[in-house]
């Protein structure tokens, strides 16, 4: 599998080529998780181009369409793997924070969480802190996942954590922030428990958290 070739096709919005390569690699027996990783890396690059004003909303929409089409090809292979225990590992509420409308990475995480045995509620994009917390309470979530691709997502993420403290709920939830720009400094700034730029790594963190409380 030529990872770079596939990544470049996605980044350059070459939908037909990207999907053709995806089908080819699937037929050659490529690891489906590795394929998802390539798409995830490509989406991070697309996000950077958006922030640099090289790409705009139409390109983000096209990237979403390519990702959705690729998901239809890859997801059945993931579902065919060794079946996880039927008991759900925990409940995860996930949202893209207020001011950010990106949902491609969030959608990947939601799907992968579901396939890995979590009960997931995705409440969409541009979601206010009050709604995130209210939905987490109503859902009975164990973990709150906050997604954001742009730097303007950092303050809304911080506001969610601060509001949890105000309402006396901070110790009730683990808060995981995700997106291509996340790092230790941003995690510390927002007050989240952890950050991830990788869907698989994020899932493993959530598994570890739930194992500690089970």
N, C-alpha and C positions, 0 to 999 in steps of 0.2 A: 504494500500500500504506500503510495507516494503522498505522504501527509501534506507536504508543501503545495503540491499540485491542487489538491482538494481545497485547502485553505484559501489559496489565491483565487480559485474559481468563485468561492462564496464571497470573499471580500470585494471582488471585482463585479459582483452581481451577475455572474454568468450562470444563471439558473440551470439551463439545459445541461451544461457541462458538469456542474456540481452534482446534479442528480444522477447523471450518467455514470460519473465516477463512483458515486455512492453505491449504485446498483452493482457496478463492476467489483468493487471491494467486498460487498456482501457476498457475491457469488464466489469470490476467491477465499472466503472464510475469515474475513477481518473481524476483529473483536468489536461488537456493536458499541461498547462503552468507549472504546478508542475513537470510533467514528464520531460519537457525540462530543468527545473532547476536541476534535478538530473543528467542529462547528462552533463550539463554545469559544475557542481561541479566535476564530474568525470574527465572531460577534464582538469580542473585546476590541479588535482592530477597527471594526466598523463604528463602534462607539467613539473611539478616539478620533476617527475622521469626522464624525458628526460634531464633536466638540471643537475641532479645528476648522469647522465650516467648509470642509471639503465635500461632505455628504450632508443631505438635508432630510426632511421628513419622508419624501418619496423613497429615498434609499433605505431608510429604516423600515418602511412598510414592505419594500421588496425583500429585504433581509428576513423579515418575519415570514413572508410567504415561502421563501426558500427553506427556512427552518421548519416550518409546518409540513411542507412536502417531504423533507428528509425524515422528519419524525414518523411519518406514516410508513416509511420504508424500514426504519430502524427499530421502532418500538415493538413490533411483533417478535423480533429476535430476542429482545431483552426479556419479554414475557415468557419465552420458551426456556429460559435458564432454570436452574434449580429453584424450586418453589419455596419461598419463604414460609415460615410458620404463619398460619392463618390469623393468629392473634396479632392485632395491630401493635406496633412498637410504641406508639404515642401519637399525640395530635399536634399538628403543626399548622398554624395560621400564617399565611404568606400574603404579602402585598407590596406593590411598588408605592413608595411614599409620596406624599403630596408634593406637587410641582414637577414630578417626573412621570412620563407616559410610556416608558420603555417596559415591555413585558416579555421580550424574547428569552432572556436569561431566566426570568422568573418562571416562565412556562416550562423550560427544560427542567428546572429544579422540582417544580410541582410534579411533573410526570415521573421523574426519577425517584422522588420521595415515595410516591404511590407504589411504584414497582418494588421498592425496598421495604414495604410493610408499614409505612406510616399512613395515618388518616390525615389527609391534607384538605384545608379549605383555602382556596385562592380567592381573595376578594378584589382583585383587579389592580388598576393603576390610579395614580393621583389620589391616594386615599389619605384622609385626614387622620391625625393622631387619635382623636376622640373615637372615630369609627373603628380604627384598628383595635383599640383597647376594648371597646364595647363588643366587637365581634369575637375577640379572643375570649372574653368572659362568657359570652353566650355559647361559644363552641366548646368551651372547656379545654382550651389549648394548653399544651405543656411548653411549647416553643413558639416564639413569634419570629418569623423570618421577614426581614425588611430588605427590599431590593431597590437598587438605584444605580443608574449608569452614569449620571452626571454629577459634577461636584456640587451642584445645588441641592442634591439629595442629602448631603451630610447634616445640615441643620435640622431638617424634618426628622431624620433618624434620631438625632440627639433629643429632639422635642418629645418623641414617643417615650424614650427612656425616662426623661425628666417627669413626664406626666404619670408614668407608672409609679414613680417615687411619690409624687404628690398624692396619688390615690391609694398609697400603701400596698401596691401590688408588685413592686419590683422583685421581691424575692420569690414570687409565685411563678415567674416565667424566666426561661432562658431566652435571651435575645441574640439572634444571629443576623448580622448584616452581610449583604452580598452584592457583588458587582465588580466590574473590571478594574475600578479605581481604588478598591479597598486595600488598606494596609494596617499595620499595627497602630500607627499614629491616628488614623481616622477612627479605628476601633476604640482607642482610648478617648478620643474627643467626643464620640457619641455616647460612651458609657455602655456599649454593648458587651456581651459576654465573649463574643468571638466574631471574627470576620472570615469570609471565604471569597475567593475568586474562581472557585472550581466546584462544580456541582457534586462530584463524588466526594471530595474532601468535606464539603458541608454536610452531606448525608452521614459520613462517618463520625463527624462531631456530634450530630444529633443522636446517633446510635449510642455513642459513648455516654452522653448525658442521660439517656433513658435507662441505660444499664445500671447507672449509679443509683437511680431512684427506684428500680424495680426490686 
